[in-house]
Amino acid sequence: MITRKEKREQEKETNYFFEFLKIKKHFFKEFTNRLKSVKDHRAQGYITYPPEIILFTVIMKNMTGLKSMRSMSNGFNKEECIENVRKTIGLETLDELPHYDTINDFLAGLDGSELEEIRTYMIKELLKKRCFEDYRILGKYWGVIIDGTGLHTFHKKHCEHCLRREYKDKETGETTTIYMHHVLEAKLVVGDMVFSIGSEFIENESEEVTKQDCEIKAFYRLAEKMKTTYKRLPICILGDSLYACEPVFSRCDAYKWKYICRFKEGRIKSVASEFNAIKKMEQNKTEDGLFWVNDVPYNKRTVHLMEAKLETEEGKIKQYVFITNLKITKKNVKSLIAAGRSRWKIENQGFNQQKNIRYHLEHANSHEYTAMKNHYLLIQITDILMQLYEKGAHIFKTVKKTAQEKSSNLLEAFRTRKLTDEDYGVLFKATQVRFIT
């Protein structure tokens, strides 16, 4: 435990922006070049700011916890910010950072696949470094959590792609229509970090559709993209009870993926009935509150089920039942239960962090639909960088800080401390990163 004086001395010597750049350089040496390679849709004769400056500016806005694009333009209007971006990007000169209108105009015409390619590069780099091998399920499979969340809600139609939901007032009988934008996320779970590896927007093709888009339809599209992108990656899908269904099972079978999904009785009645019947016959065969059954027939396959009764922090007993295509044994049942329960991390480390703690995910940085989606993808890219920074920066091993404090410190350093030539030279030297556990 360090003293307050020692903490002040450590922080005095620390340039948090420089610490972030060291982490970025360690894991993603080609990150800046990837930003530079983004295809620019604009007329070349009228370009003041190339893609890499625009994209890095938005990433820094996200990293530093600024809520709005306006606050970014105001907060970054300093010589230090301009100089830090210039040096980071490797430009000879840079007079200003782009205004938020310029940024949103660029994002409104940017093909989202360009940003998805940057994210794919980042994930593949992390997998190549083999620093997360210990987090594989049963030493082999990468846990990928699948879940959907709402992004933006409007009381008037926003665009032709909006999802619609009607609410009827029981007293007046009046019907209100809410217009929404949702997304389905795939997150790679490694310990207590979750990295976005795929996003699929749940959206109607047009407002004339008779049947709206939904999470399961989006899963088909997302799964196909993931299989194309990560052809040989051994994946285990982690999902809630919505995904305990034939369409998901058959897609996983086709792709040779494993799955562990939360199971509720109303989802597949025949499987639930057989599981409960076997449990009743063998009720005294439970161990440590765990019970499992292999080879329950379902359509043209067999599935395996496991149940855990675990004590919560409040001292209550909570029951968890999971369905999987991984054979359950006495040796692996606890690991499989733990993997199944890790699905909640997409809610906590994923959506809750992004909505309420750091990135203000539900705030619309633009009302143009393509730009909105690109802002979302840039948040997912930022979040990978931020989690690695939080876990890998040396200062956080001794100085404990909240998420907001880390963002605030990064903003202060970005706005007040210019990178020196010596700092810039250090970035090209090999550094060692050890994660905080």
N, C-alpha and C positions, 0 to 999 in steps of 0.2 A: 504494500500500500504506500503510494507516494504522498508526500505532504503537499499542501496547497502552494507553497513556495516553489517546490520542485516542479509542480504542474505548470506554474507560470513560466518558469525558466524553459521548460521543454517547449511550451507553446510559442514562446518568444522566438525560438530558433526554427520554428516550423513554418514553411510556406506550404499551405494545404493544396494550393493549385499545383505546385511543383510535385507534391506527393501523388496527386491524382495522375499527373502526366507520366510519372514513373510506372505506376500500375498499368496504365493504358499501353505504354511502350513495351512493358514486359510481356503482356499477354497478346497484344495485337500490333505487331511491328508495322504492318501494312495498313493500319486503320486510316491514316490520313490519305494514303494513296487510293484507298477504296472510296473515300468521300470524293476525291478528285475524279474518279472514273465514272461517277454518276452521269448519265446522259442528260444533257441540258436541252430542254424543249424550246428555249427562248431564241429569238432572233439574235444571232451572235453579235451583230453590230451595235446592239443596245445594252449589252451586259456590262454592269459595273462590278457586280459581285459574283464570282464563280460559285458553283454548287458547294464546294468544300467550306467556304466561309459561311454561307447561309446555314448549312446543316450543322456545322460545329457551334455556331451561335445559338441555335435552338437546343442543342445538346447541353450547352452550358446553362442555358435558361432552366432546363429541367434539373440539371445537377444541383443548381444553387437554390432550388425550391421556390423560384418566382412563380406567382400564380398566373399572371396574364402576359400577353405579348406587349402590351403597353408598358407594364412595369419592367419588362426586359429592356425595351428601347431606352427608357429613362435610366434604369439602373446601370446599364452597360455604356452609358454615354460618358466615358472617362478615357483619358489617354492611356492609363494602365491596361484597361480592357482591350483597347485597340492594339496596343503593343504586344500583349500576351497572345492574342489571336494571331497576329502577324508572325510572331516567332514560332508558335505551335504549328501553323500551317506551312511555314517556310517561305514566306513572301518577302520580296525586296522592300516593297512599300505597301502601306495600308493607311488611308486617311480617316476612314469612318467604318463603323459596323453597319450592316444593313438595317433599315427601318422595318418595323413589323409588317407594314403593308407590302414591302418588297418581298419579304419572306413568304407571306401568305400567297402572293401572286405566283411565286415560284412553286410552292407546294401544291397549288391548285392545278398545275399542269404536269406535275411529276407522276410518273408511273410508279405505283407502290411497290412493284416487283423490284425496283432499284434498291429500295430500302430493305426489302426482304433478303436480297442477295448479301447486303452488308451484314445483316444479322446471321445469316447462314455461315458466312466467313468466320464470324466471331465464335459461334458454337463449335464449328469444326476445328478451330484453333484450340479451343479449350479441351476438346476430346483428344486431340493429337498430343497435348502436353501430358496426358495421363495422370493429372493431379487429382482427379475425382474417382479413380477406379474403385476405391474402397466403398463407394456409395452405391455400387451396382446391387440390384436385388439378386440374392443368392449367388453373388459374385459374377453374374453374367448379364443381367438385363438392366437397361436404363429405364428408371421410372419416369413416365411422362404423364402428368396430370392434365386431364381435359375438363374444362368447365366454361360456362358462359357467364357474361355479366352485362349489365346495362351501362351504356356510356352517356347518352344524352336523352333528355325527355323534353318534349315541347307540347304546348297546349294547342298549337296550330300546326298544320302540315308543314314540315320543314322541306321535304323533297319527295320525289316519287319513290324513293327507296325506303321510306319510313315503314317500320312495323306499326300496326295500329291495335289498340286495345280499348274496348268500350266498357265504361262503368255506369251502372244504373243506380240512381238514388232511390232507395227503398221508400222514402217518404213522399217525394215529389214525382217519382217515375221518370224524371229527366235523365237522359243519356248523355254522358260526356265521353268524348274520344281523346285518348292520349296518343301522341306520336313519339316513337322511340327509335333509337339506334343501339343495337347490341353487337357483341363480338364473342366469338368462341376462341378460347386460348388453349394452346398446348404449352405446358411448362415442364422443362427438364428439372427434376428435383435431385439436388446433391446436398445432403446434410440439411442445414436450415436455409440454404439458398435455393431459389427457384428462378430459372432462366427461360425466357420466352424463346421457343423454337418454332412456333407457328401461330398465325392468327388468321381467322376466317370471319369476315363480317357477315352477320346474319341480316340479310337485306332482301327486300322484294325487288324483283326485276323491274316492275313498274307498278303504278297504283291500281292498275286494272286486274291484277292477279286475283284469282278466286280463292286460292289457298296460299296463305302467307309462308314465308321462309321460317324455318325453325332450327333448333339446336341440333337435332339428329341429321337433318339435311345438310347443315353446315359441317357436321362431323364427317360425312362422306367426302366432301370437298377437301376438308383439312387433312384427313387421313391420306387421300390420294397425293396431295402435295408433299406431305411428310415422307411418304414411301418413295416418291420420285427424288426428293432432296437427300434423304438418308437411306439409300437403298439397302445397305447391309447392316444398319444399326439394329442391334437386338433390343427391341422396345417392349416394355410392359405398360399397357395403358392403365391408368388409375382414375376411376370415375365414380360418380355417385350413382344412386339407384336408377337414374334415367338411362344409363348406359348398359344396364343389365338386361339386354334384349337381343333377339335374334339378328337384326341387321348389324349391330356392332360386333357380335360374336363372329358372324360370317365374314365380315371385313377383316377382323383380326386373324381368322383362320387363313384367309387368302394371302395376307401379307406376312404370315408366320410370326405374328406378334402374340405376346402373352397379355393377359388382362387380369386385374383384380378390381372388382366393382362392389360397392356397397349393395347389399341385397335386402329388399323388403318383401314381405309375404305377398303383397298385392301385385308384384311385378310379374312373376312367372308362377302361377298357382300350382301347376303340376310338380315343379321342382320343390317348391316350399312344402307341399304336402308330404312328399317322400322324405325330405330332410327332417321334418318334424316327427314323422312316423319312426324313422330310424333313431332319432334322438330319444324318443320316448322308450324304445326298446333297450337302448344302451345308455340310459341316463347316468348310470353309475360309472361310466368309463371316461368321464371328463377329468382333465388334469389342469390344475391351476386356473380353473374357470374357463378352460379352452375345450372345444369339442369340434370335430371335423368329420366329414364324410366324403369319400372319393367315389367317382364313377356313377354319378346320378345321371340317368339318361335324359337327354333333352334334344328333340328332333334327331338329327343324324350324328350327334356327338355325345360325349359325356362331359359333365361339368363337376367341379368339386366345390364344396362349401365348408366354411369354418365359422365358428362362433366364439366370441370372447366376451366374458363378463368382467369388466374392469372398473375399478373404483376411481371416481372423479376426485378433483381437488376438494370438492364440498363433502366428500365422504359418501356419496351416493354410488350405487352400482348401475353402470350403463352397459347395455347390450349392443354388440356390434356383430353383424353377420355379413360375410363377404362371399362372392361367387368368383371362381377363377378357373383357368385352364392349366394352372400349375399344380402338379401332383403334391398333395399335402402329406407331410410326414411329421413324426414326433420331433425330428431334428430341425425342420424348417418352419413349423407352424407359427412360432413367435415372430420370426422374421417376416413372414408373409402378412401377418396381422399388422405389424408395424408399418409395412409398406402400404397396406390398404388404408391405414389411418393417416398416412402422410398426405393424403388427398386434401386435408383441411389447409395445408400450407398455401395452396393457391388462393384461398380466401384471406389468410392472414398476411403472409409475406408477399403475396401477389396483389390481389385486388384492393385489400384494405390499405396497404402501404401506398399504393398508387393513387387511391381516391382521397384518403383522409390525412395522410401523414406527409407525403412529399410532392407528388406530381400533379395534384388537383385534376385527376383524370376526367372528372365529369364537367370540368370547365371547358367550354367550347372556345378554343384558341382561334378558330375561324368558323364561319357559318357556311362556307363553301364545302360541299360534301367530300370531294377528293382531298382537299387540304385537311379536313377533319381527320380522315383516315390516316393521312401521312403523319399528322401530329401524333396520333396514337402509336404508329410504328416507331417513330423517333423516341417516344417514351419507353418503349420496350428495349430499344438499343441502349438508351441511357441507363435503364435499370440494370442491365448486365454490367455495365461499367461501374455503376454506383455500388452494387453488391460486392464486386471484386475490390473496389477501393476501400469499402468499410471493413472487409475481412482481411485485406492484405497490407494496408498502410501501416507502417511500423508504429506511428504515434498512437494509434488506437489500441495497441497492445498494453499500453500503460495508462493512457488518459481515457477514461470512460466518458462517452458523450451520447446524447440522444440523437435520433435521426435528424431532427430539426437543427440541432447544434452543429452537426457535421456539414449540413448544407449551408448554414449561415457562415461557418468558418471558411468554407470553400468560396462563398460569395465575397467575403471580406478580402481574402487573399487575391482573388481574381481582380478586384477593383482597386486594390491599394499597393500591391507588390508586383513590380515588373520582373519577368524572367531575366536573369543575367546571362551573359555569354557563357559563364562557368556552369550555370544550371543547364543551359542548352547542351553543353558538351557532355554533362553527366548522363543525359537521357540516352546517349548512344553507347554507354558502357553497360555491360551485363549486370543485372541486379538479381538478387535472390528474394523471392516472396514466400513467406510462410503465413498460412491462414490462421486467424484467431479462432480457437475452438471453444 
